[in-house]
Amino acid sequence: MLILQALLSGLLNGGIYSLVAVGLTLIFGVMRIINFAHGSLMMLGMYVSYWLFVLWGVDPYLALIASGSVLFAVGVLIEAVLVSPVLEAPEHDQLLLTLGISLVIENLALFLWKADPRTVTVPYLAVAPMVGGIMISSPRVIAFVVSLALTAVLYVFLKRTDLGKAIRAVSQDREGALTVGINMRRIYALAFGIGCACVGVAGGLVVPFYAVDPYVGGVFVITAFVVVVLGGMGNFGGALLAALIVGLAESVAAVFIPAAMKQVVMYTIFVVVLLFRPQGLFGARRA
Amino acid sequence: MSLSIEEGEIVSVVGANGAGKTTLLKAIAGLVRPTGGAVELRGERLDRLPTHRIVERGVVRVPEGRRIFPEMTVRENLELGATPPQARRKRPESLSRVWDLFPILRERARQLAGTLSGGEQQMLAIGRGLMSLPTLLMLDEPSLGLAPMVVKEIFQTIRRINADGVTILLVEQDVMHSLGMSHRGYVLENGSIVLAGGGPELLANQHIRTAYLGI
């Protein structure tokens, strides 16, 4: 029973990881930039949802539209003002920039909203139904379903629409994309915006069961980095599968070892996979 | 360096590795910016426009190494060629024109571009360029790494494209073939033009015969 419970919660967590990781991998795939501000942007998404609930009683699931749109706008702005000037810069400069953005956002949040963890209780979700001895946490199920649905929508968008194909073209061959007359600045802004919107929605989704504080993003984003690398940097489907694997492994491991050590499992998988498949589990080597 | 191309011409730029041929094409396409001088199309300055605006004006480059999108199908690659708005409106017509020029691409329409042979990838790159509705098509080393039979086919197709009214600027190491089919040619050495003239006339030039053809 314990194992079943662990499998379920692992799977549900994996869904959230996937939405966070998909945003990260999209940004990396298109712009070749590692967005270290991803976690703090998720935290912003959580606060958007939190304040809408506290100040105006907005249902957290309705607030997803707001946290997604606000983070999309923030992403486009960050890209245009801060990231685009360093796109041709050496990697360590880009890294310092996104890390710096993250520090600014976190400390701004600390200054404005203090370090206290804040929680939202949604009345109609307070009771967790039991099915066959397993506790089913409704907000986690909702988070899982919405995450996977959004990931699927994003996948279809990238695969089928002209704009989505242009985004993929940029990630497959930058010079080729310039050659066919794709407006790079537009694609970069869009990819960064969409990546941030993903994490904004993910933030909103966890608010009903996860306390918000200015440093909360770190918890999710470290996992998301592991997921992105495991899935193959820039590989969309890979990120989704790796997210579910990491979620399951972490949760099942917590049954056998102290919960505080569960991250050891994640990093062990990480190191072992990279030892044998440096391109990630599902990564194809790109020319 | 000064270079001009008239409408309807095939113009070749030949020269050794590192002479600056690729840089020349990239400067026209806006991928590198000239530190001085100007690039003009029918009197309009191109050298300050972003790359996608240059493509919109019909100045299209088929890059060295093809630069196709390997994880997309042949058809998707071609459709992406029709990215400029006016090209997008003519997508179906352009597509049938490319199918007509390269029947093999039609057969492989659903295949991933990365799985094509070198020659087919080159055809795809040229086809993708045509989808952008070029008035000037710039080809960078289209014969590179291809078998002689395929090279012949590619050059024949280039002549056909020119006959349909597309001006061609060809950069090649295959001096014999490219000058042979060009109206005019330029010889580039260390970033400067050292010789210019009619294509066949350059082929007869003593400097070219000794330096490039080894005759």
Boltz contact constraints between the chains, C-beta under 6 A:
constraints:
  - contact:
      token1: [A, 165]
      token2: [B, 76]
      max_distance: 6.0
  - contact:
      token1: [A, 169]
      token2: [B, 69]
      max_distance: 6.0
  - contact:
      token1: [A, 169]
      token2: [B, 80]
      max_distance: 6.0
  - contact:
      token1: [A, 172]
      token2: [B, 69]
      max_distance: 6.0
  - contact:
      token1: [A, 172]
      token2: [B, 71]
      max_distance: 6.0
  - contact:
      token1: [A, 173]
      token2: [B, 67]
      max_distance: 6.0
  - contact:
      token1: [A, 173]
      token2: [B, 69]
      max_distance: 6.0
  - contact:
      token1: [A, 175]
      token2: [B, 63]
      max_distance: 6.0
  - contact:
      token1: [A, 175]
      token2: [B, 67]
      max_distance: 6.0
  - contact:
      token1: [A, 176]
      token2: [B, 67]
      max_distance: 6.0
  - contact:
      token1: [A, 176]
      token2: [B, 69]
      max_distance: 6.0
  - contact:
      token1: [A, 178]
      token2: [B, 51]
      max_distance: 6.0
  - contact:
      token1: [A, 179]
      token2: [B, 61]
      max_distance: 6.0
  - contact:
      token1: [A, 179]
      token2: [B, 63]
      max_distance: 6.0
  - contact:
      token1: [A, 179]
      token2: [B, 67]
      max_distance: 6.0
  - contact:
      token1: [A, 180]
      token2: [B, 80]
      max_distance: 6.0
  - contact:
      token1: [A, 180]
      token2: [B, 81]
      max_distance: 6.0
  - contact:
      token1: [A, 180]
      token2: [B, 83]
      max_distance: 6.0
  - contact:
      token1: [A, 181]
      token2: [B, 52]
      max_distance: 6.0
  - contact:
      token1: [A, 181]
      token2: [B, 55]
      max_distance: 6.0
  - contact:
      token1: [A, 181]
      token2: [B, 83]
      max_distance: 6.0
  - contact:
      token1: [A, 181]
      token2: [B, 84]
      max_distance: 6.0
  - contact:
      token1: [A, 182]
      token2: [B, 83]
      max_distance: 6.0
  - contact:
      token1: [A, 183]
      token2: [B, 52]
      max_distance: 6.0
